[in-house]
């Protein structure tokens, strides 16, 4: 689907193939994206406050039962999770995808007889492309790579928040912790594609429209993990991800940037200062094209040396740069755009 454009009356938007989006369809797409933004920003805190609040009401048994359940289920995120095909197949995710729209581009085969670590770049503010392509069935990954199961790895601390943890587990997400990732790669069979947004919180602070900056030079843990488990490395780039939210970029050394760094150190994520369009929190309607590159063959090495890690890290950076420059013009960037690796 091509990006939408409203007619003179503001009631329809043109779709690829001559079809039209009614105003109701546009509204449903807005709601689908808006609910994810609210979930991303507030559901974790809201769930925690709700459970704590119920402790001081006549409904306190609900909190007791939930906390008992959470303690019993504490290690589930590190033991393969609890994905739900039903949740991942909600029609809402199709509307979400069509809002931008998000498109998955396949450049090479991934064999179900192997495991993979997909490094996804850039982080953006909320990683909309990665979520759509790898945490919903609407993204098309299952059709593009039959027999390969994608799993998006996110901040481990989110899996300690009541209610929110259960929701993201059902969406098939796992903590980006060594214990969780090793379990998936070594004890969950073959055909697993772990998606890690390598740049993380630090990269989110560098994102803004027009920027193509990835934080990678000193991020080598994912390469060591790949070697220790014999998982092939696959670079992924989501063109358009940084165009979705304008961000207030604070200069290095400023008080605001120091506070962001302190918050990131304590909480594990960075509080980005960004703005949305309609309803204040909706992202810009910009196409997001998530291009999955060719796998880099990685041998199984139980205890890889620093030289071996550096070698495959270098191969990965070369493959990522090649992927970016090969597809940038077809994904809407000018030939002059460069990938900045820091």
C-alpha positions as a printed NumPy array, in Angstrom:
array([[  0.   ,   0.   ,   0.   ],
       [  1.258,   3.425,  -0.813],
       [  1.222,   6.289,   1.63 ],
       [ -2.199,   7.885,   2.045],
       [ -3.359,  11.289,   0.84 ],
       [ -6.629,  12.979,   1.72 ],
       [ -8.938,  14.36 ,  -0.989],
       [-10.228,  17.93 ,  -1.078],
       [-13.038,  17.123,   1.342],
       [-10.768,  15.272,   3.732],
       [-13.014,  12.188,   3.634],
       [-10.977,   9.625,   1.752],
       [ -7.364,   8.699,   1.1  ],
       [ -5.991,   7.167,  -2.069],
       [ -4.689,   3.628,  -1.87 ],
       [ -2.537,   1.674,  -4.262],
       [ -4.544,   0.192,  -7.083],
       [ -7.13 ,   2.956,  -7.132],
       [ -8.915,   1.978,  -3.941],
       [ -9.853,   4.479,  -1.285],
       [ -9.642,   4.657,   2.477],
       [-12.834,   5.909,   4.013],
       [-12.698,   8.29 ,   6.917],
       [-13.763,   5.404,   9.156],
       [-10.784,   3.353,   7.938],
       [ -8.442,   6.264,   8.645],
       [ -9.934,   6.601,  12.124],
       [ -9.455,   2.887,  12.853],
       [ -5.815,   3.129,  11.749],
       [ -5.32 ,   6.131,  14.033],
       [ -6.828,   4.248,  16.971],
       [ -4.679,   1.17 ,  16.263],
       [ -1.488,   3.215,  16.379],
       [ -2.638,   5.388,  19.265],
       [ -3.321,   2.383,  21.483],
       [  0.2  ,   1.075,  20.889],
       [  1.728,   4.445,  21.774],
       [ -0.325,   4.562,  24.98 ],
       [  0.645,   0.96 ,  25.756],
       [  4.327,   1.747,  25.194],
       [  4.253,   4.852,  27.369],
       [  1.766,   4.097,  30.131],
       [  0.592,   0.489,  30.405],
       [  3.515,  -0.686,  32.528],
       [  3.095,   2.04 ,  35.135],
       [ -0.714,   1.855,  34.986],
       [ -0.713,  -1.89 ,  35.627],
       [  1.612,  -1.52 ,  38.605],
       [ -0.44 ,   1.323,  40.109],
       [ -3.662,  -0.632,  39.618],
       [ -2.397,  -3.729,  41.412],
       [ -0.976,  -1.656,  44.271],
       [ -4.212,   0.367,  44.546],
       [ -6.341,  -2.768,  44.759],
       [ -4.272,  -3.867,  47.748],
       [ -5.922,  -1.076,  49.755],
       [ -9.498,  -1.838,  48.707],
       [-11.969,  -4.654,  49.334],
       [-10.63 ,  -6.186,  46.099],
       [ -7.237,  -6.877,  47.696],
       [ -7.524, -10.663,  47.015],
       [ -7.105,  -9.881,  43.309],
       [ -3.711,  -8.303,  43.972],
       [ -2.663, -11.16 ,  46.241],
       [ -3.656, -13.737,  43.641],
       [ -1.893, -11.836,  40.869],
       [  1.35 , -11.383,  42.814],
       [  1.238, -15.086,  43.746],
       [  0.851, -15.916,  40.073],
       [  3.679, -13.574,  39.076],
       [  6.068, -15.125,  41.593],
       [  5.144, -18.611,  40.366],
       [  5.61 , -17.486,  36.76 ],
       [  8.67 , -15.319,  37.472],
       [ 11.138, -17.178,  35.247],
       [  8.813, -17.75 ,  32.289],
       [ 10.316, -14.871,  30.246],
       [ 13.743, -16.538,  30.56 ],
       [ 12.313, -19.949,  29.639],
       [ 11.001, -19.27 ,  26.167],
       [  8.029, -17.065,  27.016],
       [  4.364, -17.63 ,  26.225],
       [  3.486, -16.409,  22.739],
       [ -0.104, -16.378,  21.511],
       [ -0.952, -16.746,  17.841],
       [ -4.337, -15.208,  18.672],
       [ -2.846, -11.967,  20.056],
       [ -0.281, -11.703,  17.26 ],
       [ -3.045, -12.115,  14.655],
       [ -5.398,  -9.388,  15.886],
       [ -6.915,  -7.444,  12.987],
       [ -5.784,  -4.306,  14.787],
       [ -2.191,  -5.036,  13.743],
       [ -3.174,  -4.941,  10.076],
       [ -4.67 ,  -1.463,  10.585],
       [ -1.516,  -0.504,  12.498],
       [  0.694,  -1.616,   9.621],
       [ -1.402,   0.224,   7.03 ],
       [ -1.285,   3.527,   8.935],
       [  2.32 ,   4.266,   7.851],
       [  2.452,   1.811,   5.941],
       [  5.087,  -0.69 ,   7.127],
       [  6.616,  -3.054,   4.578],
       [  8.908,  -6.046,   5.072],
       [ 11.48 ,  -6.624,   2.33 ],
       [ 13.16 , -10.022,   1.992],
       [ 16.566, -10.132,   0.303],
       [ 17.663, -13.717,   1.026],
       [ 16.355, -17.007,   2.376],
       [ 16.529, -17.969,   6.047],
       [ 16.617, -21.716,   6.597],
       [ 14.422, -23.259,   9.306],
       [ 17.315, -25.606,  10.045],
       [ 19.332, -22.729,  11.533],
       [ 18.975, -20.183,  14.313],
       [ 19.551, -16.49 ,  13.69 ],
       [ 20.208, -13.235,  15.482],
       [ 18.72 , -10.334,  13.55 ],
       [ 20.255,  -6.996,  14.475],
       [ 17.634,  -4.327,  13.81 ],
       [ 18.534,  -0.672,  13.172],
       [ 17.784,   2.097,  13.934],
       [ 15.948,   2.081,  17.263],
       [ 13.88 ,   5.193,  16.568],
       [ 11.577,   6.358,  19.332],
       [  9.35 ,   3.264,  19.558],
       [ 10.703,   0.815,  16.933],
       [  7.403,   0.723,  15.058],
       [  8.855,  -1.148,  12.072],
       [ 10.425,  -3.868,  14.211],
       [  7.237,  -4.336,  16.205],
       [  5.019,  -4.601,  13.132],
       [  7.294,  -6.961,  11.221],
       [  8.463,  -9.251,  14.017],
       [  5.803,  -9.168,  16.772],
       [  2.626,  -9.387,  14.687],
       [  1.492, -11.792,  12.013],
       [  0.375,  -8.793,   9.942],
       [  4.034,  -7.978,   9.279],
       [  4.415, -10.871,   6.857],
       [  7.486, -12.522,   8.387],
       [  5.896, -15.984,   8.622],
       [  4.922, -15.88 ,   4.948],
       [  8.32 , -14.587,   3.847],
       [ 10.288, -17.115,   5.909],
       [  8.247, -20.328,   6.34 ],
       [  9.362, -22.398,   9.309],
       [ 11.264, -19.531,  10.953],
       [  9.806, -17.923,  14.079],
       [ 10.637, -14.288,  14.826],
       [ 10.971, -13.085,  18.422],
       [ 11.554,  -9.452,  19.339],
       [ 13.796,  -9.006,  22.409],
       [ 13.112,  -5.91 ,  24.528],
       [ 14.156,  -4.334,  27.821],
       [ 14.274,  -7.034,  30.508],
       [ 12.859,  -4.81 ,  33.255],
       [  9.515,  -4.569,  31.451],
       [  8.871,  -8.224,  32.267],
       [  8.722,  -7.424,  35.977],
       [  5.794,  -5.026,  35.616],
       [  2.453,  -6.664,  36.543],
       [ -0.147,  -7.106,  33.771],
       [  2.153,  -5.491,  31.172],
       [  4.511,  -8.49 ,  31.373],
       [  1.711, -10.882,  30.477],
       [  0.647,  -8.76 ,  27.524],
       [  4.114,  -8.569,  25.958],
       [  4.693, -12.281,  26.589],
       [  1.534, -13.062,  24.63 ],
       [  2.861, -10.863,  21.825],
       [  5.848, -13.217,  21.673],
       [  8.446, -10.833,  23.079],
       [ 11.322, -11.892,  25.327],
       [ 13.789, -10.07 ,  27.587],
       [ 17.02 ,  -8.986,  25.96 ],
       [ 18.972, -10.789,  28.696],
       [ 21.696, -13.371,  28.135],
       [ 19.764, -16.051,  30.007],
       [ 16.643, -15.533,  27.917],
       [ 18.442, -15.34 ,  24.566],
       [ 20.671, -18.348,  25.27 ],
       [ 17.642, -20.434,  26.224],
       [ 15.925, -19.566,  22.95 ],
       [ 19.022, -20.336,  20.891],
       [ 20.14 , -23.51 ,  22.66 ],
       [ 17.025, -25.169,  24.091],
       [ 14.108, -24.171,  21.856],
       [ 15.064, -26.076,  18.725],
       [ 15.919, -24.602,  15.337],
       [ 14.242, -22.032,  13.134],
       [ 14.398, -19.232,  15.704],
       [ 15.1  , -15.649,  14.619],
       [ 15.891, -13.464,  17.632],
       [ 15.475,  -9.79 ,  16.791],
       [ 17.644,  -7.456,  18.877],
       [ 17.561,  -3.682,  18.475],
       [ 21.302,  -3.366,  19.018],
       [ 21.608,   0.395,  19.574],
       [ 19.026,   0.408,  22.365],
       [ 18.34 ,   3.453,  24.497],
       [ 21.511,   5.27 ,  23.475],
       [ 20.553,   5.052,  19.817],
       [ 17.049,   6.359,  20.527],
       [ 18.599,   9.602,  21.816],
       [ 20.319,  10.109,  18.458],
       [ 17.275,   9.579,  16.257],
       [ 15.552,  12.404,  14.414],
       [ 14.097,  12.94 ,  10.945],
       [ 16.852,  12.84 ,   8.333],
       [ 19.331,  11.085,  10.632],
       [ 20.825,   7.679,   9.848],
       [ 22.907,   7.069,  12.957],
       [ 23.427,   3.653,  14.551],
       [ 25.256,   2.924,  17.803],
       [ 27.344,  -0.136,  16.94 ],
       [ 31.103,   0.292,  17.253],
       [ 31.281,  -1.025,  20.809],
       [ 28.181,  -3.247,  20.791],
       [ 29.671,  -6.739,  20.491],
       [ 27.708,  -8.836,  22.972],
       [ 25.288, -10.043,  20.293],
       [ 28.232, -11.275,  18.187],
       [ 29.661, -13.244,  21.118],
       [ 26.211, -14.716,  21.749],
       [ 25.969, -15.755,  18.097],
       [ 29.364, -17.471,  18.207],
       [ 28.624, -19.266,  21.476],
       [ 25.438, -20.697,  19.972],
       [ 26.334, -21.034,  16.296],
       [ 23.587, -18.635,  15.241],
       [ 23.975, -16.765,  11.953],
       [ 23.917, -12.965,  12.044],
       [ 21.481, -11.007,   9.893],
       [ 21.509,  -7.191,   9.542],
       [ 18.131,  -5.43 ,   9.336],
       [ 17.489,  -1.765,   8.563],
       [ 14.125,  -0.012,   8.968],
       [ 14.156,   2.89 ,   6.53 ],
       [ 11.802,   5.636,   7.675],
       [ 11.842,   4.707,  11.363],
       [ 13.578,   7.94 ,  12.345],
       [ 11.05 ,   9.997,  10.393],
       [  8.08 ,   9.083,  12.593],
       [  8.624,  11.363,  15.597],
       [ 10.423,  14.735,  15.749],
       [ 12.681,  14.669,  18.798],
       [ 14.221,  17.485,  20.805],
       [ 17.927,  16.672,  20.648],
       [ 19.837,  17.915,  23.676],
       [ 23.463,  18.869,  23.149],
       [ 26.225,  16.773,  24.659],
       [ 27.251,  18.081,  28.058],
       [ 23.993,  19.939,  28.659],
       [ 22.105,  19.478,  31.918],
       [ 19.198,  17.869,  30.103],
       [ 21.442,  15.339,  28.346],
       [ 23.161,  14.481,  31.629],
       [ 19.765,  13.866,  33.222],
       [ 18.799,  11.62 ,  30.306],
       [ 22.034,   9.659,  30.731],
       [ 21.457,   9.326,  34.48 ],
       [ 17.887,   8.125,  33.943],
       [ 19.114,   5.608,  31.355],
       [ 21.769,   4.317,  33.753],
       [ 19.251,   3.816,  36.563],
       [ 16.157,   2.676,  34.648],
       [ 17.694,   1.058,  31.561],
       [ 15.946,   3.284,  29.024],
       [ 16.189,   6.921,  28.017],
       [ 13.351,   9.464,  28.322],
       [ 13.186,  10.927,  24.817],
       [ 11.52 ,  14.31 ,  24.368],
       [  9.394,  13.958,  21.244],
       [  6.216,  15.308,  19.719],
       [  3.455,  13.671,  17.73 ],
       [  0.863,  14.947,  15.293],
       [ -2.89 ,  14.342,  15.704],
       [ -3.922,  13.568,  19.29 ],
       [ -0.442,  14.817,  20.277],
       [  1.067,  11.31 ,  20.321],
       [  0.428,   9.913,  16.842],
       [  3.546,   9.497,  14.688],
       [  3.939,  11.028,  11.258],
       [  2.495,   9.008,   8.409],
       [  5.727,   7.995,   6.723],
       [  6.438,   4.696,   4.962],
       [  8.63 ,   2.365,   7.02 ],
       [ 10.477,  -0.257,   4.978],
       [ 12.178,  -2.948,   7.046],
       [ 14.81 ,  -4.656,   4.898],
       [ 16.107,  -8.027,   6.115],
       [ 19.597,  -8.702,   4.799],
       [ 21.492, -11.868,   3.941],
       [ 22.702, -14.113,   6.789],
       [ 26.357, -14.084,   7.771],
       [ 27.471, -17.656,   8.436],
       [ 28.747, -17.957,  12.015],
       [ 30.511, -21.076,  13.385],
       [ 29.855, -22.558,  16.8  ],
       [ 32.701, -21.559,  19.128],
       [ 32.135, -22.342,  22.794],
       [ 34.612, -19.768,  24.089],
       [ 35.304, -17.239,  21.31 ],
       [ 38.365, -15.046,  21.616],
       [ 38.26 , -11.264,  21.375],
       [ 39.857, -11.515,  17.934],
       [ 37.107, -13.838,  16.728],
       [ 34.403, -11.57 ,  18.121],
       [ 36.021,  -8.542,  16.483],
       [ 36.248, -10.376,  13.154],
       [ 32.556, -11.22 ,  12.972],
       [ 31.615,  -7.82 ,  14.348],
       [ 33.544,  -6.271,  11.464],
       [ 31.782,  -8.556,   8.96 ],
       [ 28.441,  -7.513,  10.423],
       [ 29.226,  -3.793,  10.138],
       [ 30.267,  -4.253,   6.516],
       [ 27.063,  -6.153,   5.743],
       [ 24.926,  -3.516,   7.482],
       [ 26.585,  -0.697,   5.565],
       [ 26.158,  -2.571,   2.275],
       [ 22.49 ,  -3.239,   3.061],
       [ 21.882,   0.448,   3.769],
       [ 23.57 ,   1.741,   0.623],
       [ 22.012,  -0.925,  -1.627],
       [ 18.44 ,  -0.112,  -0.603],
       [ 18.493,   3.548,   0.459],
       [ 17.331,   5.05 ,  -2.844],
       [ 14.534,   2.503,  -3.367],
       [ 13.37 ,   3.284,   0.185],
       [ 13.105,   7.024,  -0.363],
       [ 16.54 ,   8.342,   0.612],
       [ 18.784,  10.425,  -1.608],
       [ 21.976,   8.91 ,  -2.958],
       [ 23.936,  11.376,  -0.811],
       [ 22.614,   9.94 ,   2.475],
       [ 25.254,   8.173,   4.524],
       [ 25.084,   5.682,   7.395],
       [ 26.838,   7.004,  10.497],
       [ 28.139,   4.29 ,  12.809],
       [ 29.173,   5.473,  16.27 ]])
